[in-house]
Amino acid sequence: MAAQVGRLERFVAWVLRNADVVVALCVAMGIGFLEIFGDVVSDDVSSGATLVVLGLLATGSIVERVRRPAVIHEALSGTRQALEDLAMVRSLSGNEVGEALRKARQHTNLWYFKGGTGTYLRAVTLPLCVAAAKEQRSQLNVKIDIVNPADERACAAYARFRQMFGGQRGGDEVWTTDRVRRESYATVLAACWYQRQLTTLEISVHLSSAVPTLRFDLSETCLVITQDDRSRVNLLVERGQPLYDYYVTELHQSREQATVLDLRVASPLGQEPTVDEVRTLFDDLGLPLPRVFTDSDIGRIIEKALHAEDPYRR
């Protein structure tokens, strides 16, 4: 019984959806039977009925045409949204990278970095973001994730990666294990030094034993993904896009798996840190400098920490 009721409901629904066709079919069949079995219907009625049938069919055609654009419009809306989503992931090359990072620094109170040794972070991002926070008397939250300078194996692997894919410009220092270690130590030193320049700066340094192949700079407005292989494109992802949110989570998870330094225990630093101050600082952090590092090596670390060259200006 229930099955019969279900079939009846589906039949009634079909009739209602196709009422124009059903009426046209009934009129046409009725007039046809009357003409076949007698002269009951006059020519005028027959002609009028024919017009009614044609009119109903035309109405059905019009309704179908009205329905069809709605479906097409829905499909186009989906395509348009997909294209808009793709437009939010933009490729960058050449000077576009520096410009994208400049815009990312505007009106942001946070900066998350993950990469190799953080040269651009030291040279541009930290000093300019700290200066802006000082001027605006605002808080600044910085999280840094770099190669652990105490992990010689990771530093050697990153040096090989830079030699293979980073290219070499005239006058550039060759990427070696010791250079990677100096660069990473310099970023740690820079973080400690800038923390003392701005009381509203919350900064953390996380040291990873994984070798990164990409650099991530994330602000409140966008994410900039860059790499050392100059033959490949870099990417810009606007905030509000799923990829931006995915990488917020990814960067958090990466920091969770790294070694975090407690910068609060670090000893004071002068405006121009001395070699002895830097040695003591790293001892306090539980990240002592290698014994083979001479005073000259430490001097280079200080120079790289506070006077790094912008790599995008070369």
MIDREN-67439 format. One record per residue: x, y, z of N, C-alpha, C in turn. Coordinates in pm, whole numbers, padded with zeros to 5 digits, always signed. Each point is the difference from the previous one (the first is absolute). Layout:
<rs>
XYZXYZXYZ/...
</rs>
This chain:
<rs>
+00084-00120+00000-00084+00120+00000+00087+00126+00000/+00105-00002+00086+00091+00117+00008+00070+00023-00133/+00037-00110-00069+00067+00013-00129-00093+00065-00102/-00129-00038+00004-00097+00058-00094-00018+00149+00027/-00007+00037+00129-00014+00142+00034+00122+00078-00048/+00121-00060+00015+00121+00066-00046+00001+00021-00149/-00042-00102-00076-00006+00015-00146-00101+00107-00039/-00114+00004+00072-00102+00101-00031+00055+00140+00026/+00072+00017+00110+00057+00131+00031+00100+00043-00107/+00085-00095-00044+00098+00034-00104-00071+00035-00131/-00111-00070-00032-00075+00029-00122-00061+00139+00005/-00062+00033+00116-00061+00134+00014+00106+00109-00011/+00116-00024+00064+00107+00100-00008+00047+00019-00143/+00012-00113-00075+00043+00011-00140-00102+00078-00082/-00130-00026+00024-00106+00071-00073+00007+00149+00029/+00022+00037+00127+00008+00142+00035+00120+00068-00064/+00115-00071-00005+00119+00060-00063-00016+00017-00150/-00080-00087-00062-00016+00003-00145-00145+00028-00040/-00066+00090+00076-00142+00028-00022-00027+00052-00141/+00089+00084-00051-00023+00057-00134-00004-00109-00106/+00091-00096+00010+00004-00109-00098-00121-00092+00015/-00040-00030+00125-00115-00087+00024-00128+00059-00057/-00023+00132+00026-00120+00065-00052+00000-00001-00151/+00115+00033-00059+00007+00001-00147-00030-00138-00057/+00054-00105+00063-00023-00136-00047-00147-00038+00012/-00067+00035+00111-00141-00032+00021-00089+00069-00103/+00028+00130-00023-00080+00075-00098+00017-00060-00138/+00125-00029-00037+00025-00053-00133-00067-00135-00019/+00009-00088+00099-00061-00132-00012-00152+00008-00001/-00056+00091+00081-00146+00014+00003-00056+00044-00134/+00061+00103-00055-00046+00050-00131+00022-00105-00107/+00111-00072+00008+00029-00103-00100-00104-00111+00001/-00039-00048+00118-00102-00106+00010-00135+00047-00053/-00033+00126+00033-00130+00051-00047-00005+00010-00150/+00113+00040-00062+00003+00012-00146-00002-00138-00066/+00062-00100+00066+00004-00134-00058-00137-00067+00004/-00071+00014+00112-00123-00077+00020-00129+00080-00030/+00010+00116-00057-00124+00070-00038+00027+00142-00042/-00102+00064-00051+00011+00140-00044-00050+00092+00110/+00035-00035+00124-00049+00079+00113+00070+00135+00009/+00125+00001-00037+00081+00122+00016+00005+00075-00132/-00029+00129+00008+00005+00082-00122+00143+00035-00032/+00019+00050-00122+00136+00038-00042+00056+00111+00086/-00087+00096+00042+00048+00111+00082+00050-00049+00136/-00076-00093+00060+00042-00054+00129+00130-00077-00014/+00007-00080-00111+00123-00078-00023+00120+00090-00017/-00014+00107-00076+00111+00095-00022+00038+00067+00131/-00105+00038+00077+00028+00066+00129+00073-00092+00094/-00043-00129+00002+00068-00097+00087+00144-00018-00040/+00024+00000-00131+00138-00013-00048+00086+00115+00051/-00059+00121-00002+00073+00117+00050+00028-00011+00150/-00102-00057+00072+00020-00018+00145+00117-00093+00027/+00001-00114-00075+00109-00096+00016+00135+00064-00029/+00008+00073-00112+00126+00068-00035+00040+00102+00105/-00101+00071+00053+00029+00100+00103+00056-00062+00126/-00062-00115+00041+00049-00069+00119+00142-00051-00019/+00028-00055-00119+00135-00047-00029+00100+00114+00000/-00043+00115-00054+00088+00118+00000+00027+00046+00142/-00107-00004+00085+00017+00039+00140+00101-00091+00069/-00013-00131-00026+00096-00094+00058+00142+00028-00043/+00015+00035-00127+00134+00033-00052+00057+00122+00070/-00088+00102+00020+00045+00124+00066+00044-00028+00144/-00084-00082+00071+00035-00033+00139+00135-00070+00008/+00021-00093-00097+00128-00073-00002+00116+00095-00024/-00022+00099-00087+00106+00098-00027+00029+00086+00121/-00107+00027+00079+00021+00077+00121+00079-00081+00103/-00033-00131+00010+00071-00087+00093+00147-00014-00038/+00028-00014-00129+00135-00029-00047+00100+00109+00037/-00030+00132-00022+00096+00103+00041+00029-00002+00149/-00103-00039+00081+00024-00007+00144+00106-00105+00031/-00009-00114-00067+00100-00105+00019+00136+00046-00049/-00001+00064-00118+00126+00051-00057+00061+00104+00092/-00085+00090+00054+00050+00105+00089+00062-00061+00125/-00063-00104+00052+00054-00068+00117+00137-00061-00030/+00012-00062-00116+00128-00061-00039+00107+00106-00018/-00039+00113-00063+00097+00108-00021+00043+00061+00131/-00094+00009+00096+00035+00055+00131+00105-00087+00067/-00016-00133-00010+00100-00090+00057+00135+00016-00066/+00000+00013-00133+00126+00019-00073+00064+00132+00037/-00081+00105+00013+00052+00131+00036+00065-00004+00138/-00065-00069+00096+00056-00011+00134+00132-00075-00002/+00007-00105-00081+00125-00077-00010+00111+00087-00056/-00032+00081-00101+00101+00088-00059+00044+00107+00099/-00096+00051+00081+00035+00100+00100+00092-00061+00106/-00026-00125+00038+00087-00067+00097+00141-00016-00056/+00008-00040-00128+00131-00015-00062+00073+00133-00009/-00076+00109-00021+00061+00132-00012+00065+00044+00131/-00043-00057+00111+00056+00036+00129+00135-00066+00026/+00042-00092-00086+00133-00058+00006+00075+00051-00122/+00084+00100+00021+00064+00069-00112+00149-00032-00004/+00052-00017-00119+00143-00026-00016+00078+00131+00006/+00121-00007+00053+00086+00117+00015+00137-00030-00061/+00060+00101-00057+00135-00017-00054+00074+00133+00009/+00131-00008+00004+00082+00121-00001-00032+00096+00114/-00019+00128-00035-00027+00104+00099-00136-00014+00066/-00087-00084-00057-00133-00019+00058+00008-00061+00139/+00104-00079+00026+00014-00063+00131+00021+00105+00108/+00096+00091-00023+00027+00105+00097-00121+00089+00022/-00073+00030-00107-00120+00084+00012-00110-00071+00079/-00016-00130-00024-00101-00077+00073+00033-00004+00149/+00128-00016+00033+00040-00002+00140-00017+00138+00065/+00023+00104-00078-00020+00136+00052-00147+00022+00036/-00090-00040-00088-00144+00015+00027-00043-00087+00117/+00062-00117+00012-00035-00090+00110+00037+00060+00136/+00104+00084+00001+00043+00061+00127-00093+00113+00044/-00079+00052-00091-00088+00111+00033-00117-00047+00086/-00026+00072+00106-00117-00024+00085-00007-00144+00051/+00112-00050+00049+00001-00134+00058+00065+00004+00138/-00055-00079+00090+00057-00011+00134+00059-00139+00024/+00008-00078-00106+00062-00132+00014+00080-00034-00125/+00101-00082+00021+00080-00050-00112+00054-00138+00038/-00035-00097-00082+00049-00136+00021+00094-00034-00115/+00119-00046+00035+00098-00036-00103+00045-00144+00018/+00009-00071-00111+00062-00132-00001+00088-00009-00123/+00126-00038+00022+00092-00008-00113+00134-00054+00045/+00101+00031-00078+00133-00052+00028+00068+00072+00114/+00051+00122-00029+00074+00073+00102-00052+00141+00025/-00097+00046-00079-00066+00128+00028+00078+00124-00034/+00071+00001-00113+00079+00118-00037-00088+00123-00022/-00104-00014-00081-00089+00114-00027-00072+00043+00127/-00034-00094+00084-00066+00031+00127+00086+00095+00082/+00132-00031+00007+00092+00083+00076+00024+00136-00067/+00011-00006-00132+00038+00121-00074-00113+00101-00009/-00123-00047-00017-00110+00090-00030-00120-00016+00095/-00051-00121+00011-00127-00020+00070+00006+00045+00146/+00096-00055+00076+00008+00035+00143+00022+00149+00024/+00101+00062-00062+00021+00143+00029-00117+00088-00038/-00063-00026-00115-00111+00086-00043-00127-00025+00081/-00028-00126+00033-00119-00029+00081+00015+00055+00141/+00120-00011+00057+00025+00054+00133-00010+00152-00002/+00054+00064-00101-00008+00146-00012-00145+00045-00011/-00081-00071-00079-00141+00035-00015-00075-00017+00131/+00029-00108+00073-00067-00024+00128+00038+00107+00102/+00125+00044-00003+00042+00109+00089-00076+00127-00031/-00009+00032-00128-00067+00123-00042-00149-00003+00036/-00063-00114-00018-00143-00013+00026-00030-00040+00144/+00105-00028+00079-00015-00044+00138-00093-00121+00008/+00026-00095-00087-00085-00119-00009+00080-00125+00033/-00072-00108+00021+00063-00128+00029+00040-00069-00130/+00107-00078+00009+00048-00074-00118+00031-00143+00042/-00055-00094-00074+00019-00142+00029+00077-00064-00115/+00120-00051+00029+00086-00059-00103+00037-00142+00042/-00017-00093-00094+00039-00139+00023+00094-00041-00113/+00115-00055+00037+00106-00033-00095+00032-00149+00008/+00004-00064-00115+00032-00144-00008+00114-00016-00101/+00121-00034+00047+00117-00009-00087+00076-00130+00028/+00102-00025-00081+00085-00118+00019+00078+00013+00130/+00005-00111+00074+00070-00001+00128+00152+00006-00024/+00067+00108+00044+00145+00010-00025+00080-00104+00079/-00060-00058+00104+00070-00102+00078-00007-00137-00066/-00086-00014-00102-00014-00127-00071+00088+00006-00125/+00122-00048+00013+00096+00010-00110-00048-00076-00124/-00068-00112+00022-00049-00079-00113-00105+00079-00080/-00092+00065+00071-00104+00079-00068+00063+00120-00072/+00099+00062+00063+00067+00115-00062+00074-00042-00127/+00063-00117+00004+00071-00050-00118-00098-00030-00113/-00115-00058+00035-00101-00031-00101-00056+00128-00062/-00022+00102+00083-00052+00126-00054+00105+00069-00087/+00127-00011+00036+00106+00058-00082+00003-00066-00137/-00014-00132-00004-00002-00071-00129-00121+00044-00083/-00112+00017+00066-00120+00045-00071+00022+00138-00062/+00057+00092+00076+00025+00135-00053+00101-00002-00113/+00101-00086+00008+00097-00011-00108-00065-00053-00128/-00093-00091+00016-00061-00066-00114-00107+00086-00066/-00086+00065+00081-00115+00069-00056+00003+00151+00019/+00085+00048+00089-00001+00142+00028+00071+00085-00103/+00083-00065-00082+00077+00079-00096+00111+00076+00072/+00086+00061-00075+00112+00073+00058+00024+00126-00081/-00009+00113+00069+00026+00127-00068+00144+00042+00026/+00049+00084-00088+00136+00047+00016+00020+00072+00132/+00101-00038+00076+00026+00064+00128-00071-00062+00117/-00096-00092-00025-00072-00065+00109+00091-00096+00076/-00021-00005+00130+00073-00096+00082-00055-00140-00028/+00088-00095-00014-00041-00138-00030-00075-00057+00121/-00106-00074-00030-00077-00063+00107+00072-00126+00048/+00046+00007+00124+00064-00114+00065-00074-00028+00131/+00038-00110+00063-00061-00032+00129+00023+00110+00102/+00122+00053+00005+00031+00106+00095-00077+00128-00031/-00018+00028-00128-00076+00120-00033-00145-00013+00047/-00061-00117-00023-00137-00022+00045-00009+00020+00151/+00097-00052+00072-00001+00013+00146+00012+00147+00040/+00090+00073-00064+00016+00142+00033-00127+00078-00028/-00062-00029-00114-00122+00072-00038-00113-00027+00099/-00014-00126+00043-00105-00034+00096+00028+00064+00137/+00127-00007+00043+00036+00066+00126-00031+00151-00009/+00025+00057-00113-00025+00143-00018-00148+00034+00016/-00087-00088-00049-00144+00024+00013-00043-00009+00146/+00056-00097+00073-00029-00010+00143+00046+00126+00073/+00120+00045-00032+00054+00122+00062-00087+00121-00032/-00044+00010-00125-00086+00112-00040-00131-00001+00078/-00058-00119+00019-00126-00011+00074+00019+00051+00144/+00110-00039+00063+00027+00043+00137+00024+00151+00006/+00073+00051-00097+00033+00143+00000-00125+00085-00021/-00085-00037-00096-00121+00079-00025-00101-00013+00113/+00003-00112+00071-00090-00014+00114+00029+00106+00106/+00127+00038+00009+00039+00101+00098-00024+00142-00051/-00030+00015-00127-00027+00132-00056-00149+00038+00009/-00085-00100+00021-00144+00026+00000-00066-00085+00108/-00051+00065+00104-00060-00074+00112-00129-00070-00039/-00067+00046-00105-00126-00063-00043+00023-00108-00106/+00126-00037-00020+00031-00105-00098-00002-00137+00068/-00088-00086-00051-00002-00139+00042+00064-00082-00112/+00117-00054+00026+00072-00069-00106+00046-00137+00051/-00011-00098-00086+00044-00135+00035+00081-00057-00115/+00099-00082+00036+00086-00063-00101-00009-00151+00017/-00027-00069-00110-00013-00145-00001+00105-00057-00095/+00075-00096+00047+00111-00057-00076-00039-00139-00050/+00008-00017-00132-00045-00125-00062+00118-00079-00056/-00012-00133+00005+00100-00088-00061-00041-00043-00139/-00118+00045-00045-00046-00029-00136+00054+00106-00095/+00034-00041-00121+00055+00093-00098-00113+00060-00084/-00024+00129+00009-00109+00061-00075+00039+00026-00146/-00094-00015-00090+00025+00031-00141-00074+00126-00042/-00086+00051+00088-00077+00122-00027+00012+00093+00118/-00030+00128-00024-00006+00100+00107-00143+00050+00010/-00049+00013+00121-00136+00047+00024+00006+00128+00084/-00061+00106-00052-00015+00125+00075-00149+00028+00009/-00053-00006+00122-00144+00014+00018-00030+00121+00088/-00087+00089-00052-00044+00117+00076-00152-00009+00018/-00060+00105+00052-00145-00001+00022-00077+00012-00131/+00066+00038-00107-00072+00020-00126+00029-00105-00105/+00114-00067+00007+00034-00094-00108+00113-00093+00042/+00026-00095-00088+00112-00093+00014+00083+00008-00127/+00131+00020+00016+00092+00004-00113+00091-00123+00008/-00002-00081-00104+00082-00121-00005+00109+00020-00104/+00125-00006+00043+00113+00021-00091+00094-00120+00007/+00092-00005-00097+00096-00111-00004+00130+00047-00062/+00103-00080+00021+00134+00038-00045+00025-00032-00146/-00077-00089-00057+00016-00035-00141-00062+00113-00084/+00086+00081-00060-00048+00119-00071-00077-00032-00128/+00005-00125-00044-00073-00038-00121-00147-00029+00029/-00036-00006+00127-00138-00032+00038-00071+00123+00052/-00133-00001-00011-00078+00115+00041-00022-00001+00151/-00029+00118+00056-00038+00014+00139-00149+00027+00006/-00060-00012+00116-00146+00007+00011-00044+00101+00105/-00114+00061-00027-00066+00090+00095-00140-00052+00024/-00034-00024+00127-00133-00049+00038-00065+00102+00092/-00114+00052-00041-00071+00099+00080-00067-00066+00120/-00011+00076+00108-00073-00050+00116-00148-00017-00038/-00063-00101+00058-00140-00029-00033-00013-00116-00094/+00112-00039-00061+00000-00116-00087+00036-00125+00081/-00055-00115-00038+00027-00122+00076+00149-00030+00016/+00079+00027-00105+00143-00030+00006+00069+00080+00111/-00044+00123+00021+00057+00083+00107-00023-00067+00136/-00124-00043+00022-00034-00064+00127+00074-00132+00017/+00015-00074-00111+00073-00127+00007+00142+00023+00049/+00066+00103-00054+00139+00023+00036+00015+00059+00140/-00100+00071+00050+00005+00043+00140+00011-00123+00090/-00080-00101-00032+00005-00125+00076+00131-00075-00022/+00045-00004-00127+00124-00071-00033+00121+00062+00071/+00008+00133+00001+00111+00067+00065-00004-00022+00151/-00120-00002+00056-00013-00028+00143+00051-00139+00033/-00041-00098-00080+00044-00138+00024+00151-00014-00016/+00057+00072-00095+00146-00005-00019+00072+00054+00123/-00049+00109+00056+00062+00056+00121-00013-00094+00119/-00114-00070+00006-00022-00093+00110+00102-00113+00000/+00051-00035-00117+00095-00111-00013+00146+00047+00007/+00019+00132+00013+00136+00055+00005+00039+00028+00146/+00129+00034+00018+00050+00036+00132-00018+00150+00022/-00073+00038+00104-00025+00141+00024+00102+00054+00100/+00051+00119-00027+00096+00064+00090-00075+00091+00097/+00044-00001+00124-00056+00092+00099+00085+00126+00001/-00045+00100-00073+00079+00122-00015+00003+00083+00127/-00088-00028+00094-00006+00081+00123+00125-00020+00087/+00066-00114-00015+00117-00028+00086+00127+00061-00057/-00008+00055-00120+00121+00053-00064+00052+00123+00076/+00130+00009+00009+00062+00113+00070-00013+00127-00083/+00018+00118+00064-00015+00127-00072+00100+00016-00114/-00041+00084-00096+00085+00031-00115+00012+00151-00012/+00120+00045-00035+00019+00142-00024-00057+00041-00135/-00003+00131-00024-00049+00048-00128+00084-00054-00116/+00128-00014+00023+00090-00069-00092+00063-00116+00077/-00061-00119-00009+00045-00112+00084+00147-00033-00022/+00066-00038+00107+00139-00042-00008+00008-00151-00018/+00118-00047-00033+00022-00144-00019-00029-00075+00130/+00045+00054+00114-00023-00067+00128-00149-00003+00034/-00071+00107-00026-00144+00003+00027-00073-00106-00083/+00042-00016-00123-00065-00096-00088+00029-00142+00045/+00124-00027+00041+00034-00133+00051-00086-00033+00123/-00009+00095+00091-00078-00021+00122-00148-00019-00032/-00050+00077-00096-00141-00010-00041-00034-00140-00046/+00080-00056-00087-00029-00133-00053+00019-00109+00105/+00091+00021+00094+00013-00095+00110-00128+00001+00085/-00053+00119+00027-00123+00011+00079-00118-00066-00070/-00002+00006-00133-00109-00058-00077+00010-00151-00011/+00111-00057+00048+00020-00144-00016+00037-00035-00143/+00055+00096-00071+00039-00018-00140+00142+00052-00018/+00097-00059+00068+00137+00053-00002+00060+00000-00141/+00079+00103-00025+00068+00008-00129+00107-00108-00009/+00025-00052-00119+00104-00104-00016+00136+00052+00045/+00078-00087+00059+00133+00040+00048+00091+00047-00113/-00027-00050-00119+00085+00037-00113-00029+00141-00049/-00110+00061+00046-00033+00136-00043+00094+00098+00070/+00071+00075-00082+00093+00100+00052-00073+00131+00028/+00071+00095+00058-00057+00133+00021-00042+00062-00133/+00076-00030-00105-00034+00051-00133-00133-00058-00048/-00021-00130+00025-00126-00063-00038-00117+00064+00075/+00020+00025+00128-00107+00061+00079-00026+00143-00046/+00107+00069-00038-00018+00135-00055-00085-00003-00127/+00019-00100-00082-00082-00014-00122-00145-00030+00035/-00022-00079+00105-00136-00028+00045-00069+00128+00045/+00071+00084+00074-00056+00128+00045-00034+00088-00120/+00090+00004-00096-00023+00081-00121-00122-00049-00075/-00012-00131-00016-00115-00057-00072-00131+00021+00077/+00009+00002+00133-00120+00015+00082-00058+00140-00010/+00085+00100+00004-00049+00138+00011+00019+00083-00126/+00079-00050-00095+00026+00078-00121-00005-00089-00124/-00095-00089-00004-00013-00092-00113-00039+00074-00127/+00044-00052-00113-00030+00060-00130-00130-00057-00054/-00085+00089-00053-00126-00043-00060+00030-00084-00124/-00035-00129+00000+00035-00086-00114-00077+00035-00128/-00111+00074+00012-00078+00035-00119+00050+00128-00067/+00099+00064+00058+00056+00121-00060+00117-00030-00091/+00045-00123-00001+00118-00034-00079-00031-00003-00147/
</rs>
